Amino acid sequence: MVSDEQIQQWADEAEAGYDVRELKRRGRGRPGRGAEPMQVVAVRLTAEEVAALDEVAEREHLSRSEAIRRALADFAA
């Protein structure tokens, strides 16, 4: 829940104005991974494959997507 204090702080900040250059610099959404647009590819995996993938990702401190990308890079090398 948002407190009255937090709402007042946001209102004060808005009334003081925002640095437009800072807002534009931060951008929106996920940061890009390269110069080219990325493509989403759907892949069907069994429950056992997903469990194995998640195990590797957790052990290596990676997201599921990053673990898949690394596996593909190793495969293609």
C-alpha positions in Angstrom: 0.0 0.0 0.0 1.2 3.5 -0.7 1.4 6.0 2.2 0.1 9.6 2.1 3.8 10.6 2.7 4.9 8.8 -0.5 2.1 10.4 -2.5 3.1 13.8 -1.2 6.7 13.1 -2.1 5.7 12.1 -5.7 3.5 15.2 -6.0 6.4 17.5 -4.8 8.8 15.9 -7.3 6.3 16.3 -10.1 5.6 20.0 -9.2 9.4 20.7 -9.1 9.7 19.3 -12.6 11.7 16.5 -14.2 14.9 16.5 -16.0 13.8 15.6 -19.5 17.3 14.6 -20.6 17.5 12.1 -17.8 14.1 10.6 -18.6 15.0 10.2 -22.2 18.4 8.6 -21.4 16.9 5.9 -19.2 14.5 4.7 -22.0 11.8 2.1 -21.5 11.5 -1.7 -21.5 14.3 -4.2 -21.4 17.7 -3.1 -22.4 18.8 -4.3 -25.9 21.3 -7.1 -26.3 22.8 -5.8 -29.5 22.3 -3.5 -32.5 19.9 -5.9 -34.3 16.3 -6.4 -33.2 15.8 -9.7 -31.5 13.3 -12.4 -32.4 11.2 -14.5 -30.1 11.3 -18.3 -30.9 8.9 -20.7 -29.3 10.3 -24.1 -28.4 8.4 -27.0 -26.9 10.2 -28.8 -24.0 9.2 -31.8 -21.8 8.8 -31.3 -18.1 12.1 -33.1 -17.6 13.9 -30.8 -20.1 12.5 -27.7 -18.4 13.5 -29.1 -15.0 17.1 -29.8 -16.3 17.2 -26.3 -17.9 16.1 -24.6 -14.7 18.6 -26.6 -12.7 21.5 -25.5 -14.9 20.2 -21.9 -14.9 20.0 -21.7 -11.2 23.4 -23.3 -10.7 25.0 -20.9 -13.1 22.9 -17.9 -11.8 21.4 -17.3 -15.2 17.9 -16.7 -16.5 16.2 -19.5 -18.4 16.7 -17.5 -21.6 20.3 -16.8 -21.0 21.0 -20.5 -20.3 19.3 -21.4 -23.6 21.3 -18.8 -25.5 24.6 -20.1 -24.0 23.6 -23.7 -24.9 22.9 -22.6 -28.5 26.2 -20.7 -28.7 28.1 -23.8 -27.5 26.2 -26.0 -29.9 26.9 -23.7 -32.9 30.6 -23.3 -32.0 
